[in-house]
């Protein structure tokens, strides 16, 4: 029965949006054309360290098929992504000793690579508890906060990335 099912898919046309895209950075990483620190991999997804992390441990979970929109993910790939985000998120939390995470998936808006991907970002850790001050600080605009976070980013050091990847992989 299984061979019959497999044979039904031989030569089948793949949806045009699901093909390998040679101009896509993630497709090139998945195709081993570009280097990456792979943390987790299955037949459907791969998790890698972000090369321009917001904070140490910033990880990307990416489907292996080129699909630009999360709203177009087939159920099986969406399920595999969910499993990967949960497993890798737990490993990142343990490795970074920080249970606070931001898990984000952008679609078009703020999506720098048009290939579905989830960010797993350890939340900032502040020393001590928050202070209540008599002086009121005017909250920054969203744009100012995004700009500050962007300016704080720096390229992932290869040795630090290797060490961090080992810490996270050890928890998977």
Wavefront OBJ file of the C-alpha trace (Angstrom):
o trace
v 0.000 0.000 0.000
v 2.768 2.453 0.906
v 4.579 1.947 -2.410
v 1.303 2.628 -4.229
v 0.954 5.916 -2.349
v 4.556 6.903 -3.041
v 4.210 5.993 -6.726
v 1.211 8.322 -6.958
v 3.522 11.224 -6.098
v 6.381 10.361 -8.468
v 6.629 13.036 -11.145
v 3.872 15.064 -9.508
v 4.141 18.796 -10.074
v 5.085 20.680 -6.946
v 3.172 23.872 -6.214
v 5.089 26.763 -7.838
v 5.609 28.532 -4.489
v 7.086 25.407 -2.868
v 10.008 24.962 -5.195
v 13.595 25.743 -4.343
v 14.300 29.425 -4.930
v 17.961 30.051 -5.794
v 17.610 33.693 -4.762
v 16.298 32.760 -1.295
v 18.873 32.808 1.483
v 17.026 30.106 3.440
v 16.712 27.811 0.409
v 20.462 28.194 -0.093
v 21.115 27.355 3.587
v 18.824 24.306 3.363
v 20.627 23.276 0.150
v 23.971 23.542 2.012
v 25.128 26.312 -0.331
v 25.538 28.721 2.589
v 26.929 27.895 6.042
v 24.768 27.840 9.150
v 24.794 26.561 12.720
v 22.137 23.855 12.496
v 20.521 23.118 15.841
v 17.699 20.786 14.854
v 16.652 19.120 11.616
v 13.920 16.801 10.374
v 12.686 15.962 6.886
v 10.352 18.974 7.028
v 12.167 21.687 9.008
v 15.541 23.010 10.089
v 16.438 25.259 13.040
v 19.528 27.456 12.828
v 21.116 30.259 14.819
v 20.333 33.697 13.392
v 23.518 35.269 11.994
v 22.328 38.726 13.064
v 20.808 37.905 16.456
v 18.804 40.306 18.564
v 20.157 38.450 21.602
v 22.311 35.348 22.190
v 20.295 32.222 21.384
v 18.191 33.931 18.659
v 17.127 30.964 16.543
v 15.180 30.547 13.299
v 12.895 27.574 12.565
v 12.431 27.206 8.804
v 10.440 24.774 6.638
v 12.567 23.026 4.028
v 10.128 23.879 1.245
v 10.024 27.417 -0.079
v 6.722 28.870 1.074
v 6.604 32.661 1.473
v 3.494 32.934 3.681
v 2.672 31.155 6.934
v -0.974 31.244 5.819
v -0.054 28.959 2.899
v 1.625 26.229 4.974
v 0.128 22.777 4.444
v -1.122 21.258 7.706
v 1.665 18.670 7.872
v 4.399 21.275 7.555
v 2.616 23.641 9.956
v 2.461 20.778 12.473
v 6.169 19.993 11.984
v 6.960 23.685 12.497
v 4.939 23.712 15.729
v 6.773 20.664 17.066
v 10.135 22.184 16.139
v 9.331 25.571 17.705
v 8.312 23.846 20.941
v 11.352 21.531 21.116
v 13.892 24.130 20.061
v 12.290 26.802 22.247
v 12.677 24.517 25.265
v 16.317 23.818 24.400
v 17.060 27.534 23.896
v 15.384 28.338 27.243
v 17.488 25.747 29.047
v 20.735 26.664 27.297
v 20.269 30.380 27.935
v 18.841 29.813 31.436
v 15.966 32.071 30.490
v 12.385 30.829 30.240
v 11.165 34.136 28.775
v 11.001 33.919 24.979
v 9.625 35.945 22.106
v 8.351 33.617 19.381
v 7.515 35.521 16.227
v 6.550 34.773 12.645
v 6.210 37.738 10.318
v 4.270 37.655 7.071
v 5.327 40.331 4.592
v 5.495 43.085 7.227
v 9.006 42.992 8.752
v 9.753 39.714 6.922
v 13.328 40.170 5.720
v 13.479 36.804 3.901
v 10.312 35.864 1.971
v 10.384 32.253 3.193
v 8.310 31.268 6.244
v 10.358 31.241 9.446
v 9.754 31.534 13.156
v 12.107 33.508 15.372
v 12.795 32.145 18.852
v 14.353 35.029 20.752
v 15.317 34.895 24.419
v 13.797 37.932 26.124
v 16.171 40.478 27.632
v 17.247 39.776 31.179
v 17.559 42.761 33.445
v 19.697 42.729 36.551
v 17.719 43.114 39.748
v 14.071 43.899 39.943
v 12.464 46.884 38.257
v 12.718 50.118 40.234
v 9.897 52.521 40.736
v 11.255 55.997 40.241
v 9.682 59.297 41.124
v 10.511 60.700 37.710
v 8.256 59.607 34.894
v 9.955 58.372 31.749
v 8.063 59.024 28.546
v 7.638 55.722 26.697
v 9.447 55.454 23.409
v 7.548 55.024 20.181
v 7.443 51.594 18.602
v 9.654 52.878 15.813
v 12.268 54.133 18.305
v 12.248 50.787 20.125
v 12.694 48.878 16.859
v 15.517 51.215 15.844
v 17.285 50.732 19.191
v 17.003 46.940 18.927
v 18.256 47.040 15.343
v 21.235 49.204 16.294
v 22.149 46.779 19.091
v 22.447 43.863 16.667
v 25.837 42.593 15.661
v 26.918 39.704 13.486
v 27.166 36.348 15.234
v 30.782 35.474 16.000
v 31.595 32.074 14.468
v 33.230 30.657 17.622
v 30.468 31.973 19.886
v 27.891 30.551 17.482
v 29.540 27.131 17.508
v 29.637 27.105 21.331
v 26.043 28.284 21.605
v 24.855 25.724 19.035
v 26.514 22.933 21.053
v 24.789 24.117 24.261
v 21.390 24.158 22.572
v 21.870 20.861 20.671
v 22.848 19.152 23.939
v 19.342 19.888 25.199
v 17.449 18.517 22.206
l 1 2 3 4 5 6 7 8 9 10 11 12 13 14 15 16 17 18 19 20 21 22 23 24 25 26 27 28 29 30 31 32 33 34 35 36 37 38 39 40 41 42 43 44 45 46 47 48 49 50 51 52 53 54 55 56 57 58 59 60 61 62 63 64 65 66 67 68 69 70 71 72 73 74 75 76 77 78 79 80 81 82 83 84 85 86 87 88 89 90 91 92 93 94 95 96 97 98 99 100 101 102 103 104 105 106 107 108 109 110 111 112 113 114 115 116 117 118 119 120 121 122 123 124 125 126 127 128 129 130 131 132 133 134 135 136 137 138 139 140 141 142 143 144 145 146 147 148 149 150 151 152 153 154 155 156 157 158 159 160 161 162 163 164 165 166 167 168 169 170 171 172
